[in-house]
């Protein structure tokens, strides 16, 4: 089930919880070979003795899974130093059942009409998922359902900024008592790498919320 190249988040429980990111390099039966994990806070690797117990989280088919694991060895795969993780399919726990994980997020975004039906503007997101997002718009802003939008999203990921180009579709405007309304947008066209970056961002945010007891 877990494929080569899958992004994993590892959680090591010491006095304080520490989380790491890595990718699967090779799979063999009940073992995963991963590159050396990077601490998400310091962006550095750490020492991982054989016998270290971890909780592993990953996304497959837009659902989140978790399982307990242990470092059972070290090896080189195509000259890449790897750690070997144990994995038992029966221990997989499905955490997220929605098609895409949606999280609240405040990110800069610029929007323009493909048909130039309104002036381009910049704003911020209200929430986002791999399939769409909601943005804040002025009270007097109007857009027809189905109108095609050209969007540039500023996505912070791995302590760097990625600029994601999206062709989206206006779905509806939700009127609120606050000073801004919310426009829901469905993603129509996007580079697959960019979509995976958004899913990864949402994945990390959801895990952070789970650890804080917010989800």
C-alpha positions in Angstrom: 0.0 0.0 0.0 2.8 2.4 0.9 4.6 3.3 -2.4 8.1 4.4 -3.1 8.3 8.2 -2.9 5.5 8.5 -0.3 6.0 11.4 2.1 6.0 10.3 5.7 5.9 12.2 8.9 7.5 10.5 11.9 6.7 11.3 15.5 9.2 10.4 18.2 7.9 10.7 21.7 10.5 11.7 24.2 10.1 14.3 27.0 8.8 16.6 24.2 7.2 15.4 21.0 9.5 15.7 18.0 8.4 15.3 14.4 10.4 14.5 11.3 9.8 14.3 7.6 11.2 11.8 5.2 10.3 9.8 2.0 10.1 6.1 1.2 13.1 4.9 -0.8 12.3 1.2 -1.1 9.7 -1.2 0.2 10.1 -4.9 1.0 7.3 -7.0 2.5 6.9 -5.7 6.0 9.7 -3.1 5.9 10.1 0.4 4.6 13.5 1.9 3.6 13.4 5.7 4.2 15.9 8.5 3.7 17.3 10.0 6.9 14.5 12.0 8.6 14.7 15.8 8.9 13.5 17.6 12.1 10.6 19.8 11.0 11.6 22.5 13.5 15.4 22.7 13.0 15.6 21.3 9.4 18.4 19.0 10.6 18.7 15.3 10.9 19.1 13.5 14.2 20.5 10.2 15.7 18.1 7.3 15.3 19.3 4.1 17.0 18.0 0.7 16.1 15.1 0.0 18.4 13.7 3.6 18.3 9.9 3.5 18.4 7.9 6.0 16.2 4.4 6.9 15.1 4.2 7.2 11.3 1.7 9.2 9.4 1.2 9.4 5.6 -1.4 10.1 2.9 -2.7 7.6 0.4 -5.6 8.2 -2.0 -6.3 11.5 -0.2 -6.8 9.8 3.1 -4.5 10.0 6.1 -3.2 6.9 7.8 -1.1 6.2 10.9 0.7 3.2 12.3 3.2 2.4 15.1 6.7 1.5 13.9 10.2 0.7 15.0 13.6 1.3 13.4 14.8 -2.3 12.8 18.0 -1.6 10.9 20.1 0.6 8.6 21.1 0.0 5.0 22.2 1.6 1.7 19.8 1.6 -1.2 21.4 2.8 -4.5 24.1 4.4 -2.4 21.5 6.3 -0.3 21.8 5.8 3.5 18.5 4.6 4.8 16.7 3.6 8.0 14.6 0.5 7.9 11.1 0.8 9.5 8.9 -2.1 10.5 5.3 -1.9 9.1 2.3 -4.2 9.7 -0.7 -3.6 7.4 -3.1 -4.8 10.2 -1.9 -1.9 12.3 -2.8 0.8 9.8 -5.3 3.3 11.2 -7.3 5.5 8.8 -7.6 8.9 10.2 -9.2 11.1 7.5 -12.2 9.9 5.4 -12.9 13.0 3.4 -11.7 13.2 -0.2 -9.3 16.0 0.7 -8.2 17.3 4.1 -9.4 20.9 4.5 -7.6 23.2 7.0 -7.9 26.8 8.0 -5.0 28.8 6.5 -4.1 32.4 6.0 -2.1 32.7 2.8 -1.6 35.5 0.3 -3.4 34.9 -3.1 -4.0 37.0 -6.2 -7.1 36.5 -8.3 -8.1 37.6 -11.8 -10.9 36.8 -14.2 -10.0 34.8 -17.3 -12.6 36.9 -19.2 -11.6 40.1 -17.5 -15.1 40.5 -15.9 -13.6 42.1 -12.8 -10.4 43.9 -11.8 -7.6 41.6 -10.5 -7.1 41.8 -6.7 -5.1 40.3 -3.9 -6.5 38.9 -0.7 -5.9 36.0 1.7 -7.3 32.4 2.0 -9.7 31.4 4.7 -9.2 27.6 4.2 -7.7 25.3 1.7 -7.6 21.6 0.5 -6.1 19.7 -2.4 -9.4 20.2 -4.3 -10.3 23.9 -3.6 -10.1 26.8 -1.2 -12.1 29.7 0.2 -10.8 33.3 0.1 -11.9 36.5 1.7 -13.6 39.1 -0.6 -15.0 42.6 -0.2 -18.7 42.9 0.6 -19.4 44.5 -2.8 -17.5 41.9 -4.8 -19.7 39.9 -7.2 -18.9 36.9 -9.3 -21.1 34.4 -11.2 -21.1 30.7 -10.3 -18.9 28.9 -12.7 -16.7 31.8 -13.7 -13.2 30.7 -14.4 -10.5 32.3 -12.2 -6.7 32.7 -12.7 -5.1 32.3 -9.3 -1.6 32.6 -7.9 -1.2 31.2 -4.4 1.8 31.9 -2.1 2.3 28.6 -0.4 4.8 28.3 2.6 6.2 24.8 2.6 9.3 23.3 4.2 10.4 26.8 5.4 10.4 28.1 1.8 7.8 29.8 -0.4 6.3 28.2 -3.5 4.2 30.1 -6.0 1.3 27.9 -7.2 -0.6 28.7 -10.4 -4.2 27.5 -10.4 -7.1 27.7 -12.7 -10.2 27.6 -10.5 -14.0 28.0 -10.7 -16.1 30.2 -8.6 -18.7 28.2 -6.6 -20.5 30.6 -4.3 -20.1 33.6 -2.0 -21.0 33.2 1.7 -22.2 36.4 3.2 -21.1 37.1 6.8 -21.5 39.7 9.5 -17.7 40.3 9.4 -16.2 42.9 7.2 -15.3 40.3 4.5 -17.4 37.6 2.7 -16.0 34.2 1.7 -15.8 33.0 -1.9 -15.5 29.2 -2.4 -13.4 28.1 -5.3 -13.0 24.7 -6.9 -9.6 23.8 -8.5 -10.0 22.9 -12.2 -6.4 22.9 -13.5 -3.1 22.6 -11.6 0.3 21.0 -12.0 0.2 17.6 -10.1 3.3 18.6 -8.2 1.7 21.8 -7.0 -1.5 19.9 -5.9 0.7 17.4 -4.0 2.4 20.4 -2.3 -1.0 21.7 -1.2 -2.0 18.3 0.1 1.3 18.0 1.9 0.8 21.4 3.5 -2.7 20.4 4.7 -1.5 17.1 5.9 1.2 18.7 8.1 -1.3 21.3 9.4 -3.8 18.6 10.3 -1.2 16.6 12.2 -0.2 19.8 14.1 -3.9 20.4 15.0 -4.3 16.7 16.1 -1.3 17.1 18.4 -2.8 20.2 19.9 -6.1 18.5 20.4 -7.9 20.6 17.9 -9.2 17.9 15.6 
